[in-house]
């Protein structure tokens, strides 16, 4: 798989030497000495492409010296003058890039970026970072050691941006911790944990949106947990098989040890809290809690389905029946609830009306208008359901009240 290292080039004021100091870096068990960490990382990681981003005033002349692109003395002198004047151009960098790629083992890409003080140019930087990384099997390393102080944050955002687009897999984010250097050298720190945090945040956001906790499967597997079991439970819940979904969820939590990573241990309780419906003793409570969760996500179809089924389950439980017996107990409970609504002449606009809840579920499930041509109370109910389905400001509070009732 093609591997790219993206790194930033900064500027050291002349009063401080005008160049990065020669430094011994330590990456795991490997050590190397260089003035520019990106150059050492490129060798250590054996990357295919090195993309170096800097401003018009970055130390491009020092970089050319570090990488051995000084054969063309006229170009190097012109480059040094341009750096001093903060006027390095893309055309000049193209000449340096050509010299680097004429003799090197890997491909170099030198890219000018703006200083990034405004939103528009910050977006330009993100796009420059992502340029050409359009294959799903691209692997990316990011070095945020050098450059202006705000560029590492843009670099981190670029990693999230690339992963969101599916354009590359960001394997590592590196930082040379110069202030932590010692006799053995300066450690190159992996900030991979930040990517893991983002992975969990992304999955939580997706779960909050649609309620499908199967999205955590791969993260849980990476933590040494039975993520496949959780994904199976999520599937069963999505198709309405709550009894089996609850059993699989209970099996998952009973067998779940602590996640392997600190990141996993931080987020695991949040996931557990969001799946608390499984701890309810009664099926009607499972369904009511799931209906409330769906309503909070504006998933009105699932909210109406679970609210409807919760009413039936509560009636079966009251009568001492089996909530999993569909052909007898649940069908009998549904008929009884409909008859009670009819006999009591419950107002069709009332959240207590089982018939209205049933019509609403049917309309949302099938995507067709209720039968407004029917006679009597059926017609009134159908007309009210149509009005609910056409106005979110009416539908949400009515469903919320139906769940409380």
C-alpha positions as CSV (number, residue, x, y, z in Angstrom):
1,X,0.0,0.0,0.0
2,X,1.4,3.5,-0.9
3,X,2.6,5.3,2.2
4,X,2.8,9.1,2.6
5,X,4.4,11.2,5.3
6,X,3.1,14.7,5.6
7,X,5.2,17.1,7.6
8,X,5.5,20.8,8.2
9,X,8.4,23.2,7.8
10,X,8.8,26.2,10.1
11,X,11.2,29.1,10.6
12,X,13.9,29.6,13.2
13,X,14.7,33.4,13.7
14,X,18.2,34.4,12.7
15,X,18.9,35.4,16.4
16,X,18.4,31.7,17.3
17,X,20.6,30.4,14.6
18,X,18.2,30.5,11.6
19,X,17.9,26.7,11.4
20,X,16.8,23.7,13.4
21,X,19.5,22.2,15.6
22,X,21.1,18.8,14.9
23,X,19.1,16.5,17.1
24,X,19.2,12.8,17.9
25,X,15.7,11.5,17.8
26,X,14.5,8.1,19.2
27,X,11.6,6.4,17.6
28,X,10.9,3.1,19.4
29,X,14.1,1.1,19.3
30,X,15.5,3.2,16.4
31,X,17.6,6.3,16.6
32,X,18.6,8.9,14.0
33,X,20.2,12.3,13.9
34,X,18.8,15.1,11.8
35,X,18.0,18.8,11.8
36,X,14.5,18.1,10.3
37,X,12.5,15.3,11.9
38,X,10.5,14.7,8.8
39,X,13.7,13.7,6.9
40,X,14.6,11.2,9.6
41,X,11.0,9.8,9.8
42,X,10.9,9.3,6.0
43,X,14.0,7.1,6.2
44,X,12.9,5.2,9.4
45,X,9.4,4.6,8.1
46,X,10.5,3.9,4.5
47,X,7.7,5.9,3.1
48,X,7.0,6.2,-0.6
49,X,6.1,9.9,-0.6
50,X,7.1,12.9,1.6
51,X,4.8,15.9,1.4
52,X,6.4,18.9,3.0
53,X,4.2,22.0,3.7
54,X,5.6,25.4,4.5
55,X,4.9,29.1,4.1
56,X,6.7,31.6,1.9
57,X,9.1,32.3,4.8
58,X,9.8,28.7,6.0
59,X,13.4,27.4,5.9
60,X,13.2,25.9,2.5
61,X,16.9,26.6,2.0
62,X,17.9,24.7,5.1
63,X,15.6,21.9,4.1
64,X,17.3,21.7,0.6
65,X,20.6,21.5,2.4
66,X,19.4,18.7,4.7
67,X,18.0,16.7,1.8
68,X,21.0,17.3,-0.4
69,X,19.2,19.5,-3.0
70,X,22.0,22.0,-3.4
71,X,23.7,20.8,-6.6
72,X,22.2,23.7,-8.4
73,X,24.0,26.5,-6.5
74,X,22.1,29.3,-8.4
75,X,18.8,27.8,-7.3
76,X,19.9,27.4,-3.7
77,X,21.1,31.0,-3.5
78,X,17.9,32.3,-5.0
79,X,15.9,30.1,-2.6
80,X,17.9,31.5,0.4
81,X,17.2,35.1,-0.7
82,X,13.5,34.3,-1.2
83,X,13.3,32.8,2.3
84,X,14.9,35.9,3.8
85,X,12.4,38.1,2.0
86,X,9.4,35.8,2.9
87,X,8.7,35.5,-0.9
88,X,9.3,31.8,-1.8
89,X,7.3,31.0,-4.9
90,X,5.7,27.8,-6.1
91,X,7.9,28.0,-9.3
92,X,11.0,28.1,-7.2
93,X,10.0,25.2,-5.0
94,X,9.2,23.2,-8.2
95,X,12.9,23.5,-9.2
96,X,14.0,22.3,-5.8
97,X,11.5,19.5,-5.9
98,X,12.7,18.4,-9.4
99,X,16.3,18.2,-8.0
100,X,15.2,16.1,-5.1
101,X,13.2,13.7,-7.2
102,X,16.0,13.3,-9.8
103,X,18.2,11.4,-7.5
104,X,16.2,10.3,-4.4
105,X,14.7,6.9,-3.6
106,X,11.4,8.4,-2.7
107,X,9.1,11.0,-4.1
108,X,9.1,14.5,-2.6
109,X,6.3,17.0,-2.8
110,X,7.0,20.6,-1.7
111,X,3.8,22.6,-1.1
112,X,3.3,26.2,-0.2
113,X,0.6,26.9,2.3
114,X,-0.7,30.3,3.6
115,X,0.0,31.3,7.2
116,X,-3.5,30.2,8.1
117,X,-4.8,33.0,10.2
118,X,-8.3,33.1,8.6
119,X,-10.9,30.4,8.1
120,X,-10.7,30.5,4.3
121,X,-7.0,29.9,4.2
122,X,-7.2,27.3,6.9
123,X,-9.6,25.4,4.6
124,X,-7.0,25.8,1.8
125,X,-4.4,24.2,4.0
126,X,-6.7,21.2,4.7
127,X,-7.3,20.8,1.0
128,X,-3.5,20.9,0.3
129,X,-2.9,18.3,2.9
130,X,-5.5,16.0,1.3
131,X,-4.6,16.6,-2.3
132,X,-4.2,13.4,-4.3
133,X,-4.8,11.1,-1.4
134,X,-7.8,9.6,-3.1
135,X,-7.3,5.8,-2.8
136,X,-8.9,3.9,0.1
137,X,-5.6,1.9,0.6
138,X,-3.5,5.0,1.0
139,X,-1.6,5.0,4.4
140,X,-0.7,8.2,6.0
141,X,1.8,9.3,8.7
142,X,1.6,12.9,10.0
143,X,4.5,14.7,11.6
144,X,3.4,17.9,13.5
145,X,6.7,18.8,15.1
146,X,7.7,21.8,13.1
147,X,5.9,24.8,11.8
148,X,3.8,27.6,13.2
149,X,2.2,26.8,16.5
150,X,-1.3,26.5,15.1
151,X,-0.4,24.3,12.2
152,X,-0.3,21.0,14.3
153,X,-4.0,21.6,15.1
154,X,-4.7,22.0,11.4
155,X,-2.7,18.8,10.8
156,X,-4.7,16.9,13.3
157,X,-7.9,18.2,11.8
158,X,-6.6,17.1,8.4
159,X,-6.2,13.6,9.7
160,X,-9.9,13.6,10.8
161,X,-10.9,15.1,7.5
162,X,-9.0,12.5,5.4
163,X,-10.5,9.6,7.5
164,X,-14.0,11.1,7.2
165,X,-13.6,11.2,3.4
166,X,-12.3,7.6,3.3
167,X,-9.3,8.9,1.3
168,X,-6.6,7.4,3.6
169,X,-5.9,5.5,6.7
170,X,-4.0,7.7,9.1
171,X,-1.6,5.2,10.9
172,X,0.3,7.6,13.1
173,X,0.7,11.1,14.2
174,X,4.2,11.9,15.4
175,X,5.6,14.7,17.5
176,X,9.3,15.2,18.4
177,X,9.2,16.2,22.0
178,X,12.3,18.4,22.1
179,X,11.6,19.6,25.7
180,X,11.7,16.0,26.9
181,X,15.1,15.2,25.4
182,X,17.8,13.5,27.5
183,X,21.0,11.6,27.3
184,X,19.4,9.0,25.1
185,X,18.0,11.5,22.7
186,X,14.7,13.3,22.0
187,X,11.7,10.9,22.0
188,X,9.4,10.9,19.0
189,X,6.0,10.6,20.6
190,X,3.0,8.8,19.0
191,X,-0.2,10.7,19.2
192,X,-2.2,7.8,17.8
193,X,-4.4,7.9,20.9
194,X,-6.0,11.1,19.5
195,X,-7.1,9.2,16.5
196,X,-8.6,6.5,18.7
197,X,-10.5,9.2,20.6
198,X,-11.8,10.6,17.4
199,X,-12.9,7.1,16.3
200,X,-15.0,6.7,19.5
201,X,-16.4,10.2,19.2
202,X,-17.4,9.5,15.6
203,X,-19.1,6.2,16.5
204,X,-20.9,7.8,19.4
205,X,-22.2,10.6,17.2
206,X,-23.4,8.1,14.7
207,X,-25.1,6.1,17.4
208,X,-26.8,9.2,18.8
209,X,-28.1,9.9,15.3
210,X,-29.6,6.5,14.4
211,X,-29.3,4.3,17.5
212,X,-27.4,1.5,15.7
213,X,-24.7,0.4,18.2
214,X,-23.4,-2.2,15.7
215,X,-21.0,0.6,14.6
216,X,-18.9,-0.1,17.7
217,X,-18.1,-3.6,16.5
218,X,-14.5,-2.9,15.2
219,X,-13.6,-0.6,18.0
220,X,-14.6,-3.3,20.6
221,X,-12.8,-6.0,18.8
222,X,-9.7,-3.9,18.8
223,X,-10.2,-3.6,22.6
224,X,-10.2,-7.4,23.0
225,X,-14.0,-7.6,23.4
226,X,-16.8,-9.5,21.7
227,X,-17.7,-6.7,19.3
228,X,-19.4,-9.2,16.9
229,X,-21.8,-10.2,19.7
230,X,-22.8,-6.6,20.2
231,X,-23.3,-6.1,16.4
232,X,-25.5,-9.2,16.3
233,X,-27.6,-7.7,19.1
234,X,-27.9,-4.4,17.3
235,X,-29.1,-6.2,14.2
236,X,-31.7,-8.1,16.1
237,X,-33.0,-4.9,17.7
238,X,-33.2,-3.2,14.4
239,X,-35.4,-6.0,13.0
240,X,-37.6,-6.0,16.1
241,X,-36.4,-9.2,17.8
242,X,-35.9,-7.6,21.2
243,X,-35.9,-10.8,23.3
244,X,-33.0,-12.3,21.4
245,X,-31.3,-8.9,21.2
246,X,-31.5,-8.5,25.0
247,X,-30.0,-12.0,25.5
248,X,-27.1,-11.2,23.3
249,X,-26.6,-7.8,25.0
250,X,-26.6,-9.5,28.4
251,X,-24.1,-12.1,27.2
252,X,-21.9,-9.4,25.9
253,X,-21.9,-7.4,29.2
254,X,-21.5,-10.4,31.4
255,X,-18.4,-11.5,29.4
256,X,-16.9,-8.1,28.9
257,X,-13.7,-7.4,30.7
258,X,-12.2,-3.9,30.9
259,X,-11.2,-2.6,27.4
260,X,-7.5,-2.9,26.6
261,X,-6.8,0.8,26.0
262,X,-7.3,3.9,28.2
263,X,-9.4,5.4,25.4
264,X,-11.7,2.4,25.4
265,X,-12.0,2.4,29.2
266,X,-13.0,6.1,29.0
267,X,-15.8,5.6,26.5
268,X,-17.0,2.2,27.6
269,X,-19.3,3.4,30.4
270,X,-20.9,5.9,28.0
271,X,-21.9,3.0,25.7
272,X,-23.1,0.9,28.6
273,X,-25.4,3.8,29.8
274,X,-26.9,4.1,26.4
275,X,-27.9,0.5,26.3
276,X,-29.5,0.4,29.8
277,X,-32.9,-0.6,28.3
278,X,-31.6,-4.2,28.5
279,X,-31.7,-4.1,32.3
280,X,-35.5,-3.7,32.5
281,X,-37.3,-6.7,33.8
282,X,-40.4,-6.3,31.5
283,X,-40.6,-6.3,27.8
284,X,-43.0,-3.3,27.9
285,X,-40.3,-1.3,29.6
286,X,-37.7,-2.3,26.9
287,X,-40.0,-1.1,24.2
288,X,-40.9,2.1,26.0
289,X,-37.3,3.1,26.6
290,X,-36.4,2.3,23.0
291,X,-39.4,4.4,21.9
292,X,-38.1,7.3,24.0
293,X,-34.6,6.9,22.5
294,X,-36.0,6.9,19.0
295,X,-38.2,9.9,19.7
296,X,-35.1,11.8,21.0
297,X,-33.4,11.1,17.7
298,X,-36.4,12.2,15.7
299,X,-36.9,8.6,14.4
300,X,-40.6,8.8,14.5
301,X,-41.2,5.5,12.7
302,X,-39.3,3.5,15.3
303,X,-40.8,5.6,18.1
304,X,-44.3,4.8,16.9
305,X,-43.6,1.1,16.4
306,X,-42.0,0.7,19.9
307,X,-44.7,2.8,21.5
308,X,-47.4,0.6,19.9
309,X,-45.7,-2.7,20.9
310,X,-45.1,-1.4,24.4
311,X,-48.8,-0.9,24.9
312,X,-49.5,-4.4,23.8
313,X,-46.7,-5.9,25.9
314,X,-48.0,-4.0,29.0
315,X,-51.5,-5.5,28.4
316,X,-50.1,-9.0,28.0
317,X,-48.1,-8.6,31.2
318,X,-51.1,-7.3,33.1
319,X,-53.1,-10.4,32.0
320,X,-50.3,-12.8,32.9
321,X,-49.6,-13.8,29.3
322,X,-46.5,-14.5,27.3
323,X,-45.2,-11.3,25.6
324,X,-43.4,-13.5,23.0
325,X,-46.5,-15.4,22.0
326,X,-47.6,-13.4,19.0
327,X,-50.4,-15.7,17.6
328,X,-52.4,-15.8,20.8
329,X,-51.5,-13.4,23.7
330,X,-50.2,-10.4,21.7
331,X,-53.0,-10.5,19.1
332,X,-55.6,-10.9,21.8
333,X,-54.2,-8.0,23.7
334,X,-54.2,-5.8,20.5
335,X,-57.9,-6.6,19.9
336,X,-58.8,-5.9,23.5
337,X,-57.0,-2.5,23.5
338,X,-58.8,-1.5,20.3
339,X,-62.2,-2.6,21.7
340,X,-61.6,-0.7,24.9
341,X,-60.7,2.5,23.0
342,X,-63.9,2.1,21.0
343,X,-66.2,1.2,24.0
344,X,-64.8,4.1,26.1
345,X,-65.2,6.5,23.2
346,X,-61.7,7.8,23.8
347,X,-61.1,11.0,21.9
348,X,-59.0,10.2,18.8
349,X,-56.8,13.2,19.6
350,X,-56.0,11.8,23.0
351,X,-52.6,10.3,23.6
352,X,-54.5,7.4,25.3
353,X,-56.1,6.4,22.1
354,X,-54.7,3.0,21.1
355,X,-56.5,3.2,17.7
356,X,-54.8,6.5,16.9
357,X,-51.4,5.1,17.8
358,X,-52.0,2.1,15.6
359,X,-53.1,4.2,12.6
360,X,-50.1,6.5,13.1
361,X,-47.7,3.5,13.2
362,X,-49.3,2.1,10.0
363,X,-49.1,5.5,8.2
364,X,-45.4,6.0,9.1
365,X,-44.5,2.4,8.3
366,X,-46.2,2.3,4.9
367,X,-45.7,5.9,3.9
368,X,-49.3,6.2,2.7
369,X,-52.1,8.4,3.9
370,X,-54.5,7.0,6.4
371,X,-58.0,6.3,5.2
372,X,-59.8,9.6,5.4
373,X,-62.8,8.4,3.4
374,X,-63.9,6.0,6.2
375,X,-67.0,6.9,8.2
376,X,-67.5,8.0,11.8
377,X,-64.7,7.8,14.4
378,X,-62.4,5.9,11.9
379,X,-62.5,8.9,9.6
380,X,-61.8,11.4,12.4
381,X,-58.9,9.3,13.6
382,X,-57.5,9.0,10.1
383,X,-57.8,12.8,9.6
384,X,-56.0,13.4,12.9
385,X,-53.2,11.0,12.0
386,X,-52.7,12.7,8.7
387,X,-52.4,16.1,10.6
388,X,-49.8,14.5,13.0
389,X,-47.7,13.1,10.1
390,X,-47.7,16.4,8.4
391,X,-46.5,18.6,11.3
392,X,-43.4,17.7,13.4
393,X,-44.4,20.2,16.0
394,X,-47.6,18.3,16.6
395,X,-46.2,14.8,16.2
396,X,-43.3,14.9,18.7
397,X,-45.4,16.1,21.7
398,X,-48.2,13.7,20.9
399,X,-45.9,10.7,20.8
400,X,-44.1,11.9,24.0
401,X,-47.5,12.1,25.8
402,X,-48.5,8.7,24.4
403,X,-45.3,7.2,25.9
404,X,-46.1,8.8,29.3
405,X,-49.6,7.5,29.2
